[in-house]
Amino acid sequence: MSEAPLLVMTLLAGALLGAIFFGGLWWTVRRGLSSRRPAMLFLGSMLLRTVTALAGFYFVSQGDWRRLLACLLGFFIARVAVTRMAGPPIGKETRIAGGGGA
């Protein structure tokens, strides 16, 4: 297989890993607010998401730095996308730049 399509597929795999990681983080934060044991939920989620992402990077990159870089770029793109889709924090007042102190 040619190098360019392989890097595009690696980028897409990184985006999928990022969507799983940051989507899982978003889900955990939403569920953690009403959980009876939030510490266990956050710890378990962090471990599961981290292991999944690292294993994905390992298998997708196959020791090639260009594939790893493409995978990380896809991961970052997914971070931006999930952050925008999640929206602003609920109940937070937005501050106007240069609005002065309270």
Biopython code that builds the backbone (N, CA, C, O; Angstrom):
import numpy as np
from Bio.PDB.StructureBuilder import StructureBuilder

atoms = [
    (1, "MET", "N", (0.838, -1.172, 0.000)),
    (1, "MET", "CA", (0.000, 0.000, 0.000)),
    (1, "MET", "C", (0.884, 1.236, 0.000)),
    (1, "MET", "O", (1.932, 1.267, 0.645)),
    (2, "SER", "N", (0.453, 2.241, -0.723)),
    (2, "SER", "CA", (1.189, 3.491, -0.806)),
    (2, "SER", "C", (1.218, 4.185, 0.562)),
    (2, "SER", "O", (0.384, 3.918, 1.427)),
    (3, "GLU", "N", (2.186, 5.069, 0.732)),
    (3, "GLU", "CA", (2.381, 5.731, 2.028)),
    (3, "GLU", "C", (1.264, 6.724, 2.357)),
    (3, "GLU", "O", (0.830, 6.791, 3.507)),
    (4, "ALA", "N", (0.790, 7.495, 1.373)),
    (4, "ALA", "CA", (-0.224, 8.527, 1.642)),
    (4, "ALA", "C", (-1.551, 7.936, 2.131)),
    (4, "ALA", "O", (-2.068, 8.398, 3.148)),
    (5, "PRO", "N", (-2.119, 6.944, 1.457)),
    (5, "PRO", "CA", (-3.371, 6.386, 1.994)),
    (5, "PRO", "C", (-3.197, 5.742, 3.366)),
    (5, "PRO", "O", (-4.117, 5.763, 4.183)),
    (6, "LEU", "N", (-2.039, 5.178, 3.617)),
    (6, "LEU", "CA", (-1.771, 4.572, 4.913)),
    (6, "LEU", "C", (-1.745, 5.638, 6.013)),
    (6, "LEU", "O", (-2.258, 5.421, 7.110)),
    (7, "LEU", "N", (-1.140, 6.793, 5.704)),
    (7, "LEU", "CA", (-1.109, 7.875, 6.690)),
    (7, "LEU", "C", (-2.502, 8.455, 6.921)),
    (7, "LEU", "O", (-2.826, 8.850, 8.041)),
    (8, "VAL", "N", (-3.327, 8.511, 5.881)),
    (8, "VAL", "CA", (-4.699, 8.998, 6.040)),
    (8, "VAL", "C", (-5.494, 8.039, 6.918)),
    (8, "VAL", "O", (-6.255, 8.469, 7.785)),
    (9, "MET", "N", (-5.318, 6.750, 6.695)),
    (9, "MET", "CA", (-6.008, 5.765, 7.534)),
    (9, "MET", "C", (-5.517, 5.848, 8.979)),
    (9, "MET", "O", (-6.296, 5.666, 9.914)),
    (10, "THR", "N", (-4.238, 6.119, 9.157)),
    (10, "THR", "CA", (-3.682, 6.274, 10.498)),
    (10, "THR", "C", (-4.245, 7.522, 11.167)),
    (10, "THR", "O", (-4.545, 7.506, 12.361)),
    (11, "LEU", "N", (-4.388, 8.595, 10.411)),
    (11, "LEU", "CA", (-4.992, 9.821, 10.924)),
    (11, "LEU", "C", (-6.429, 9.555, 11.377)),
    (11, "LEU", "O", (-6.842, 10.019, 12.440)),
    (12, "LEU", "N", (-7.183, 8.818, 10.580)),
    (12, "LEU", "CA", (-8.561, 8.482, 10.926)),
    (12, "LEU", "C", (-8.617, 7.576, 12.161)),
    (12, "LEU", "O", (-9.510, 7.717, 12.998)),
    (13, "ALA", "N", (-7.671, 6.656, 12.269)),
    (13, "ALA", "CA", (-7.610, 5.805, 13.460)),
    (13, "ALA", "C", (-7.323, 6.647, 14.702)),
    (13, "ALA", "O", (-7.896, 6.407, 15.765)),
    (14, "GLY", "N", (-6.437, 7.631, 14.567)),
    (14, "GLY", "CA", (-6.159, 8.538, 15.684)),
    (14, "GLY", "C", (-7.373, 9.363, 16.057)),
    (14, "GLY", "O", (-7.617, 9.621, 17.236)),
    (15, "ALA", "N", (-8.142, 9.781, 15.049)),
    (15, "ALA", "CA", (-9.370, 10.526, 15.334)),
    (15, "ALA", "C", (-10.375, 9.644, 16.069)),
    (15, "ALA", "O", (-11.067, 10.109, 16.974)),
    (16, "LEU", "N", (-10.455, 8.385, 15.686)),
    (16, "LEU", "CA", (-11.353, 7.460, 16.383)),
    (16, "LEU", "C", (-10.896, 7.250, 17.826)),
    (16, "LEU", "O", (-11.714, 7.244, 18.746)),
    (17, "LEU", "N", (-9.597, 7.078, 18.019)),
    (17, "LEU", "CA", (-9.075, 6.933, 19.388)),
    (17, "LEU", "C", (-9.365, 8.183, 20.215)),
    (17, "LEU", "O", (-9.741, 8.088, 21.383)),
    (18, "GLY", "N", (-9.188, 9.352, 19.605)),
    (18, "GLY", "CA", (-9.476, 10.603, 20.307)),
    (18, "GLY", "C", (-10.947, 10.752, 20.635)),
    (18, "GLY", "O", (-11.305, 11.216, 21.718)),
    (19, "ALA", "N", (-11.809, 10.356, 19.690)),
    (19, "ALA", "CA", (-13.249, 10.435, 19.945)),
    (19, "ALA", "C", (-13.642, 9.515, 21.099)),
    (19, "ALA", "O", (-14.473, 9.878, 21.932)),
    (20, "ILE", "N", (-13.050, 8.336, 21.147)),
    (20, "ILE", "CA", (-13.328, 7.410, 22.251)),
    (20, "ILE", "C", (-12.805, 7.993, 23.561)),
    (20, "ILE", "O", (-13.505, 7.969, 24.574)),
    (21, "PHE", "N", (-11.583, 8.514, 23.547)),
    (21, "PHE", "CA", (-10.965, 9.042, 24.762)),
    (21, "PHE", "C", (-11.729, 10.253, 25.295)),
    (21, "PHE", "O", (-12.130, 10.271, 26.458)),
    (22, "PHE", "N", (-11.929, 11.259, 24.455)),
    (22, "PHE", "CA", (-12.555, 12.490, 24.931)),
    (22, "PHE", "C", (-14.063, 12.358, 25.062)),
    (22, "PHE", "O", (-14.667, 13.017, 25.908)),
    (23, "GLY", "N", (-14.680, 11.519, 24.242)),
    (23, "GLY", "CA", (-16.094, 11.221, 24.439)),
    (23, "GLY", "C", (-16.313, 10.497, 25.754)),
    (23, "GLY", "O", (-17.287, 10.762, 26.459)),
    (24, "GLY", "N", (-15.409, 9.581, 26.088)),
    (24, "GLY", "CA", (-15.483, 8.893, 27.373)),
    (24, "GLY", "C", (-15.270, 9.837, 28.539)),
    (24, "GLY", "O", (-15.905, 9.695, 29.583)),
    (25, "LEU", "N", (-14.379, 10.801, 28.366)),
    (25, "LEU", "CA", (-14.157, 11.799, 29.413)),
    (25, "LEU", "C", (-15.414, 12.635, 29.618)),
    (25, "LEU", "O", (-15.810, 12.898, 30.753)),
    (26, "TRP", "N", (-16.034, 13.047, 28.531)),
    (26, "TRP", "CA", (-17.256, 13.853, 28.603)),
    (26, "TRP", "C", (-18.356, 13.059, 29.315)),
    (26, "TRP", "O", (-19.056, 13.589, 30.178)),
    (27, "TRP", "N", (-18.501, 11.778, 28.942)),
    (27, "TRP", "CA", (-19.505, 10.922, 29.567)),
    (27, "TRP", "C", (-19.221, 10.766, 31.062)),
    (27, "TRP", "O", (-20.139, 10.822, 31.879)),
    (28, "THR", "N", (-17.958, 10.572, 31.414)),
    (28, "THR", "CA", (-17.576, 10.380, 32.812)),
    (28, "THR", "C", (-17.883, 11.613, 33.649)),
    (28, "THR", "O", (-18.390, 11.492, 34.764)),
    (29, "VAL", "N", (-17.586, 12.783, 33.131)),
    (29, "VAL", "CA", (-17.848, 14.013, 33.872)),
    (29, "VAL", "C", (-19.349, 14.185, 34.090)),
    (29, "VAL", "O", (-19.782, 14.561, 35.179)),
    (30, "ARG", "N", (-20.135, 13.911, 33.061)),
    (30, "ARG", "CA", (-21.586, 14.041, 33.204)),
    (30, "ARG", "C", (-22.141, 13.030, 34.211)),
    (30, "ARG", "O", (-23.008, 13.381, 35.011)),
    (31, "ARG", "N", (-21.667, 11.805, 34.188)),
    (31, "ARG", "CA", (-22.150, 10.784, 35.113)),
    (31, "ARG", "C", (-21.537, 10.947, 36.500)),
    (31, "ARG", "O", (-22.156, 10.578, 37.499)),
    (32, "GLY", "N", (-20.345, 11.489, 36.569)),
    (32, "GLY", "CA", (-19.663, 11.628, 37.853)),
    (32, "GLY", "C", (-20.330, 12.622, 38.779)),
    (32, "GLY", "O", (-20.184, 12.533, 39.998)),
    (33, "LEU", "N", (-21.059, 13.564, 38.214)),
    (33, "LEU", "CA", (-21.720, 14.561, 39.039)),
    (33, "LEU", "C", (-22.833, 13.958, 39.891)),
    (33, "LEU", "O", (-23.145, 14.473, 40.964)),
    (34, "SER", "N", (-23.426, 12.876, 39.419)),
    (34, "SER", "CA", (-24.533, 12.273, 40.159)),
    (34, "SER", "C", (-24.195, 10.879, 40.701)),
    (34, "SER", "O", (-25.072, 10.179, 41.208)),
    (35, "SER", "N", (-22.947, 10.488, 40.593)),
    (35, "SER", "CA", (-22.538, 9.154, 41.031)),
    (35, "SER", "C", (-22.409, 9.086, 42.549)),
    (35, "SER", "O", (-22.057, 10.068, 43.203)),
    (36, "ARG", "N", (-22.701, 7.903, 43.094)),
    (36, "ARG", "CA", (-22.509, 7.708, 44.533)),
    (36, "ARG", "C", (-21.032, 7.556, 44.865)),
    (36, "ARG", "O", (-20.610, 7.884, 45.973)),
    (37, "ARG", "N", (-20.241, 7.062, 43.913)),
    (37, "ARG", "CA", (-18.805, 6.865, 44.124)),
    (37, "ARG", "C", (-18.042, 7.502, 42.957)),
    (37, "ARG", "O", (-17.516, 6.788, 42.103)),
    (38, "PRO", "N", (-17.978, 8.829, 42.913)),
    (38, "PRO", "CA", (-17.351, 9.494, 41.769)),
    (38, "PRO", "C", (-15.856, 9.210, 41.638)),
    (38, "PRO", "O", (-15.335, 9.166, 40.524)),
    (39, "ALA", "N", (-15.167, 9.019, 42.750)),
    (39, "ALA", "CA", (-13.725, 8.766, 42.672)),
    (39, "ALA", "C", (-13.442, 7.466, 41.924)),
    (39, "ALA", "O", (-12.527, 7.405, 41.103)),
    (40, "MET", "N", (-14.217, 6.443, 42.207)),
    (40, "MET", "CA", (-14.043, 5.161, 41.521)),
    (40, "MET", "C", (-14.382, 5.285, 40.036)),
    (40, "MET", "O", (-13.706, 4.712, 39.181)),
    (41, "LEU", "N", (-15.431, 6.035, 39.748)),
    (41, "LEU", "CA", (-15.824, 6.232, 38.357)),
    (41, "LEU", "C", (-14.731, 6.964, 37.580)),
    (41, "LEU", "O", (-14.361, 6.552, 36.480)),
    (42, "PHE", "N", (-14.220, 8.045, 38.154)),
    (42, "PHE", "CA", (-13.183, 8.819, 37.473)),
    (42, "PHE", "C", (-11.888, 8.024, 37.324)),
    (42, "PHE", "O", (-11.254, 8.072, 36.270)),
    (43, "LEU", "N", (-11.494, 7.302, 38.354)),
    (43, "LEU", "CA", (-10.271, 6.511, 38.290)),
    (43, "LEU", "C", (-10.400, 5.381, 37.266)),
    (43, "LEU", "O", (-9.511, 5.185, 36.438)),
    (44, "GLY", "N", (-11.494, 4.652, 37.326)),
    (44, "GLY", "CA", (-11.712, 3.570, 36.370)),
    (44, "GLY", "C", (-11.772, 4.067, 34.938)),
    (44, "GLY", "O", (-11.210, 3.455, 34.030)),
    (45, "SER", "N", (-12.461, 5.186, 34.747)),
    (45, "SER", "CA", (-12.566, 5.760, 33.412)),
    (45, "SER", "C", (-11.202, 6.201, 32.893)),
    (45, "SER", "O", (-10.858, 5.950, 31.737)),
    (46, "MET", "N", (-10.428, 6.858, 33.754)),
    (46, "MET", "CA", (-9.110, 7.320, 33.333)),
    (46, "MET", "C", (-8.218, 6.151, 32.922)),
    (46, "MET", "O", (-7.540, 6.206, 31.897)),
    (47, "LEU", "N", (-8.227, 5.098, 33.729)),
    (47, "LEU", "CA", (-7.400, 3.932, 33.413)),
    (47, "LEU", "C", (-7.837, 3.276, 32.103)),
    (47, "LEU", "O", (-7.000, 2.945, 31.264)),
    (48, "LEU", "N", (-9.134, 3.089, 31.930)),
    (48, "LEU", "CA", (-9.652, 2.457, 30.719)),
    (48, "LEU", "C", (-9.359, 3.304, 29.485)),
    (48, "LEU", "O", (-8.922, 2.779, 28.461)),
    (49, "ARG", "N", (-9.599, 4.613, 29.579)),
    (49, "ARG", "CA", (-9.360, 5.483, 28.431)),
    (49, "ARG", "C", (-7.875, 5.565, 28.078)),
    (49, "ARG", "O", (-7.515, 5.561, 26.901)),
    (50, "THR", "N", (-7.013, 5.640, 29.097)),
    (50, "THR", "CA", (-5.575, 5.743, 28.853)),
    (50, "THR", "C", (-5.019, 4.459, 28.241)),
    (50, "THR", "O", (-4.246, 4.508, 27.285)),
    (51, "VAL", "N", (-5.409, 3.324, 28.787)),
    (51, "VAL", "CA", (-4.936, 2.047, 28.251)),
    (51, "VAL", "C", (-5.411, 1.861, 26.812)),
    (51, "VAL", "O", (-4.651, 1.398, 25.961)),
    (52, "THR", "N", (-6.662, 2.218, 26.539)),
    (52, "THR", "CA", (-7.196, 2.103, 25.179)),
    (52, "THR", "C", (-6.424, 2.989, 24.208)),
    (52, "THR", "O", (-6.057, 2.542, 23.121)),
    (53, "ALA", "N", (-6.176, 4.240, 24.589)),
    (53, "ALA", "CA", (-5.467, 5.160, 23.709)),
    (53, "ALA", "C", (-4.016, 4.703, 23.472)),
    (53, "ALA", "O", (-3.545, 4.700, 22.335)),
    (54, "LEU", "N", (-3.326, 4.324, 24.528)),
    (54, "LEU", "CA", (-1.930, 3.902, 24.368)),
    (54, "LEU", "C", (-1.809, 2.622, 23.550)),
    (54, "LEU", "O", (-0.919, 2.506, 22.708)),
    (55, "ALA", "N", (-2.693, 1.668, 23.791)),
    (55, "ALA", "CA", (-2.678, 0.434, 22.998)),
    (55, "ALA", "C", (-2.989, 0.736, 21.537)),
    (55, "ALA", "O", (-2.384, 0.158, 20.633)),
    (56, "GLY", "N", (-3.930, 1.637, 21.314)),
    (56, "GLY", "CA", (-4.252, 2.027, 19.941)),
    (56, "GLY", "C", (-3.075, 2.687, 19.248)),
    (56, "GLY", "O", (-2.785, 2.375, 18.093)),
    (57, "PHE", "N", (-2.392, 3.593, 19.934)),
    (57, "PHE", "CA", (-1.207, 4.234, 19.348)),
    (57, "PHE", "C", (-0.142, 3.194, 19.021)),
    (57, "PHE", "O", (0.495, 3.253, 17.970)),
    (58, "TYR", "N", (0.041, 2.255, 19.918)),
    (58, "TYR", "CA", (1.060, 1.226, 19.722)),
    (58, "TYR", "C", (0.754, 0.382, 18.479)),
    (58, "TYR", "O", (1.630, 0.170, 17.640)),
    (59, "PHE", "N", (-0.478, -0.094, 18.365)),
    (59, "PHE", "CA", (-0.832, -0.966, 17.247)),
    (59, "PHE", "C", (-0.933, -0.213, 15.924)),
    (59, "PHE", "O", (-0.575, -0.753, 14.877)),
    (60, "VAL", "N", (-1.413, 1.017, 15.960)),
    (60, "VAL", "CA", (-1.567, 1.780, 14.719)),
    (60, "VAL", "C", (-0.210, 2.242, 14.195)),
    (60, "VAL", "O", (0.037, 2.174, 12.991)),
    (61, "SER", "N", (0.667, 2.708, 15.071)),
    (61, "SER", "CA", (1.948, 3.258, 14.611)),
    (61, "SER", "C", (2.913, 2.181, 14.134)),
    (61, "SER", "O", (3.693, 2.433, 13.216)),
    (62, "GLN", "N", (2.888, 1.002, 14.720)),
    (62, "GLN", "CA", (3.768, -0.108, 14.360)),
    (62, "GLN", "C", (5.239, 0.304, 14.315)),
    (62, "GLN", "O", (6.004, -0.169, 13.474)),
    (63, "GLY", "N", (5.618, 1.188, 15.231)),
    (63, "GLY", "CA", (7.015, 1.589, 15.337)),
    (63, "GLY", "C", (7.473, 2.644, 14.347)),
    (63, "GLY", "O", (8.653, 2.996, 14.330)),
    (64, "ASP", "N", (6.574, 3.156, 13.524)),
    (64, "ASP", "CA", (6.928, 4.185, 12.545)),
    (64, "ASP", "C", (6.544, 5.556, 13.094)),
    (64, "ASP", "O", (5.387, 5.788, 13.445)),
    (65, "TRP", "N", (7.513, 6.457, 13.166)),
    (65, "TRP", "CA", (7.257, 7.768, 13.761)),
    (65, "TRP", "C", (6.272, 8.589, 12.947)),
    (65, "TRP", "O", (5.544, 9.406, 13.512)),
    (66, "ARG", "N", (6.229, 8.392, 11.628)),
    (66, "ARG", "CA", (5.276, 9.154, 10.805)),
    (66, "ARG", "C", (3.851, 8.711, 11.078)),
    (66, "ARG", "O", (2.938, 9.535, 11.113)),
    (67, "ARG", "N", (3.655, 7.416, 11.270)),
    (67, "ARG", "CA", (2.319, 6.921, 11.609)),
    (67, "ARG", "C", (1.902, 7.390, 13.004)),
    (67, "ARG", "O", (0.748, 7.756, 13.226)),
    (68, "LEU", "N", (2.845, 7.375, 13.930)),
    (68, "LEU", "CA", (2.547, 7.854, 15.273)),
    (68, "LEU", "C", (2.162, 9.328, 15.245)),
    (68, "LEU", "O", (1.217, 9.738, 15.919)),
    (69, "LEU", "N", (2.887, 10.121, 14.472)),
    (69, "LEU", "CA", (2.588, 11.543, 14.352)),
    (69, "LEU", "C", (1.214, 11.768, 13.720)),
    (69, "LEU", "O", (0.457, 12.626, 14.173)),
    (70, "ALA", "N", (0.889, 11.003, 12.677)),
    (70, "ALA", "CA", (-0.428, 11.119, 12.046)),
    (70, "ALA", "C", (-1.525, 10.704, 13.017)),
    (70, "ALA", "O", (-2.586, 11.328, 13.050)),
    (71, "CYS", "N", (-1.292, 9.679, 13.795)),
    (71, "CYS", "CA", (-2.257, 9.212, 14.783)),
    (71, "CYS", "C", (-2.474, 10.280, 15.863)),
    (71, "CYS", "O", (-3.609, 10.535, 16.266)),
    (72, "LEU", "N", (-1.400, 10.893, 16.323)),
    (72, "LEU", "CA", (-1.511, 11.952, 17.321)),
    (72, "LEU", "C", (-2.239, 13.172, 16.762)),
    (72, "LEU", "O", (-2.998, 13.822, 17.481)),
    (73, "LEU", "N", (-2.014, 13.485, 15.491)),
    (73, "LEU", "CA", (-2.727, 14.592, 14.861)),
    (73, "LEU", "C", (-4.226, 14.300, 14.808)),
    (73, "LEU", "O", (-5.037, 15.180, 15.097)),
    (74, "GLY", "N", (-4.596, 13.089, 14.446)),
    (74, "GLY", "CA", (-6.003, 12.704, 14.451)),
    (74, "GLY", "C", (-6.593, 12.772, 15.850)),
    (74, "GLY", "O", (-7.739, 13.186, 16.022)),
    (75, "PHE", "N", (-5.819, 12.368, 16.851)),
    (75, "PHE", "CA", (-6.244, 12.425, 18.251)),
    (75, "PHE", "C", (-6.527, 13.868, 18.653)),
    (75, "PHE", "O", (-7.531, 14.148, 19.307)),
    (76, "PHE", "N", (-5.646, 14.778, 18.263)),
    (76, "PHE", "CA", (-5.822, 16.199, 18.577)),
    (76, "PHE", "C", (-7.038, 16.776, 17.857)),
    (76, "PHE", "O", (-7.789, 17.557, 18.441)),
    (77, "ILE", "N", (-7.236, 16.402, 16.608)),
    (77, "ILE", "CA", (-8.404, 16.873, 15.855)),
    (77, "ILE", "C", (-9.690, 16.414, 16.544)),
    (77, "ILE", "O", (-10.651, 17.177, 16.637)),
    (78, "ALA", "N", (-9.709, 15.178, 17.023)),
    (78, "ALA", "CA", (-10.878, 14.672, 17.742)),
    (78, "ALA", "C", (-11.091, 15.447, 19.037)),
    (78, "ALA", "O", (-12.231, 15.693, 19.430)),
    (79, "ARG", "N", (-10.019, 15.828, 19.693)),
    (79, "ARG", "CA", (-10.138, 16.621, 20.919)),
    (79, "ARG", "C", (-10.844, 17.935, 20.636)),
    (79, "ARG", "O", (-11.747, 18.332, 21.371)),
    (80, "VAL", "N", (-10.435, 18.606, 19.576)),
    (80, "VAL", "CA", (-11.068, 19.875, 19.213)),
    (80, "VAL", "C", (-12.542, 19.652, 18.863)),
    (80, "VAL", "O", (-13.405, 20.421, 19.286)),
    (81, "ALA", "N", (-12.826, 18.608, 18.094)),
    (81, "ALA", "CA", (-14.204, 18.335, 17.682)),
    (81, "ALA", "C", (-15.096, 18.006, 18.876)),
    (81, "ALA", "O", (-16.201, 18.538, 18.981)),
    (82, "VAL", "N", (-14.639, 17.143, 19.770)),
    (82, "VAL", "CA", (-15.459, 16.766, 20.929)),
    (82, "VAL", "C", (-15.650, 17.962, 21.851)),
    (82, "VAL", "O", (-16.732, 18.139, 22.412)),
    (83, "THR", "N", (-14.631, 18.776, 22.016)),
    (83, "THR", "CA", (-14.746, 19.968, 22.855)),
    (83, "THR", "C", (-15.793, 20.924, 22.302)),
    (83, "THR", "O", (-16.582, 21.490, 23.059)),
    (84, "ARG", "N", (-15.804, 21.103, 21.000)),
    (84, "ARG", "CA", (-16.805, 21.986, 20.390)),
    (84, "ARG", "C", (-18.204, 21.391, 20.467)),
    (84, "ARG", "O", (-19.176, 22.114, 20.686)),
    (85, "MET", "N", (-18.312, 20.087, 20.289)),
    (85, "MET", "CA", (-19.626, 19.447, 20.342)),
    (85, "MET", "C", (-20.192, 19.446, 21.758)),
    (85, "MET", "O", (-21.407, 19.532, 21.933)),
    (86, "ALA", "N", (-19.346, 19.351, 22.756)),
    (86, "ALA", "CA", (-19.798, 19.330, 24.144)),
    (86, "ALA", "C", (-20.331, 20.688, 24.570)),
    (86, "ALA", "O", (-21.183, 20.761, 25.456)),
    (87, "GLY", "N", (-19.853, 21.755, 23.966)),
    (87, "GLY", "CA", (-20.346, 23.086, 24.279)),
    (87, "GLY", "C", (-19.728, 23.662, 25.532)),
    (87, "GLY", "O", (-18.865, 23.047, 26.159)),
    (88, "PRO", "N", (-20.183, 24.860, 25.890)),
    (88, "PRO", "CA", (-19.641, 25.517, 27.077)),
    (88, "PRO", "C", (-20.149, 24.848, 28.350)),
    (88, "PRO", "O", (-21.167, 24.156, 28.326)),
    (89, "PRO", "N", (-19.449, 25.053, 29.451)),
    (89, "PRO", "CA", (-19.894, 24.470, 30.721)),
    (89, "PRO", "C", (-21.285, 24.969, 31.098)),
    (89, "PRO", "O", (-21.606, 26.139, 30.886)),
    (90, "ILE", "N", (-22.098, 24.099, 31.647)),
    (90, "ILE", "CA", (-23.458, 24.451, 32.037)),
    (90, "ILE", "C", (-23.421, 25.248, 33.336)),
    (90, "ILE", "O", (-22.749, 24.863, 34.293)),
    (91, "GLY", "N", (-24.152, 26.361, 33.361)),
    (91, "GLY", "CA", (-24.257, 27.153, 34.574)),
    (91, "GLY", "C", (-23.093, 28.087, 34.813)),
    (91, "GLY", "O", (-23.057, 28.772, 35.835)),
    (92, "LYS", "N", (-22.144, 28.135, 33.899)),
    (92, "LYS", "CA", (-21.012, 29.035, 34.061)),
    (92, "LYS", "C", (-21.338, 30.355, 33.398)),
    (92, "LYS", "O", (-21.896, 30.389, 32.301)),
    (93, "GLU", "N", (-20.991, 31.435, 34.061)),
    (93, "GLU", "CA", (-21.148, 32.736, 33.446)),
    (93, "GLU", "C", (-19.972, 32.958, 32.516)),
    (93, "GLU", "O", (-18.832, 32.631, 32.847)),
    (94, "THR", "N", (-20.256, 33.510, 31.365)),
    (94, "THR", "CA", (-19.164, 33.813, 30.445)),
    (94, "THR", "C", (-18.641, 35.196, 30.776)),
    (94, "THR", "O", (-19.405, 36.127, 31.029)),
    (95, "ARG", "N", (-17.354, 35.307, 30.769)),
    (95, "ARG", "CA", (-16.721, 36.586, 31.100)),
    (95, "ARG", "C", (-16.394, 37.331, 29.825)),
    (95, "ARG", "O", (-15.936, 36.742, 28.845)),
    (96, "ILE", "N", (-16.629, 38.611, 29.846)),
    (96, "ILE", "CA", (-16.313, 39.456, 28.705)),
    (96, "ILE", "C", (-14.892, 39.947, 28.869)),
    (96, "ILE", "O", (-14.508, 40.433, 29.933)),
    (97, "ALA", "N", (-14.107, 39.817, 27.801)),
    (97, "ALA", "CA", (-12.714, 40.239, 27.866)),
    (97, "ALA", "C", (-12.637, 41.736, 28.133)),
    (97, "ALA", "O", (-13.326, 42.533, 27.497)),
    (98, "GLY", "N", (-11.801, 42.095, 29.067)),
    (98, "GLY", "CA", (-11.612, 43.508, 29.402)),
    (98, "GLY", "C", (-12.744, 44.074, 30.231)),
    (98, "GLY", "O", (-12.878, 45.293, 30.327)),
    (99, "GLY", "N", (-13.561, 43.228, 30.831)),
    (99, "GLY", "CA", (-14.715, 43.686, 31.600)),
    (99, "GLY", "C", (-14.364, 44.193, 32.983)),
    (99, "GLY", "O", (-15.239, 44.677, 33.702)),
    (100, "GLY", "N", (-13.124, 44.095, 33.364)),
    (100, "GLY", "CA", (-12.716, 44.583, 34.669)),
    (100, "GLY", "C", (-12.996, 43.590, 35.773)),
    (100, "GLY", "O", (-13.557, 42.523, 35.528)),
    (101, "GLY", "N", (-12.616, 43.929, 36.963)),
    (101, "GLY", "CA", (-12.800, 43.050, 38.116)),
    (101, "GLY", "C", (-14.194, 43.149, 38.690)),
    (101, "GLY", "O", (-15.013, 43.958, 38.253)),
    (102, "ALA", "N", (-14.444, 42.322, 39.666)),
    (102, "ALA", "CA", (-15.763, 42.307, 40.296)),
    (102, "ALA", "C", (-15.786, 43.399, 41.314)),
    (102, "ALA", "O", (-16.798, 43.594, 41.988)),
]
sb = StructureBuilder()
sb.init_structure("model")
sb.init_model(0)
sb.init_chain("A")
sb.init_seg("    ")
for serial, (resi, resn, name, xyz) in enumerate(atoms, 1):
    if name == "N":
        sb.init_residue(resn, " ", resi, " ")
    sb.init_atom(name, np.array(xyz, "f"), 0.0, 1.0, " ", f" {name:<3s}", serial, name[0])
structure = sb.get_structure()
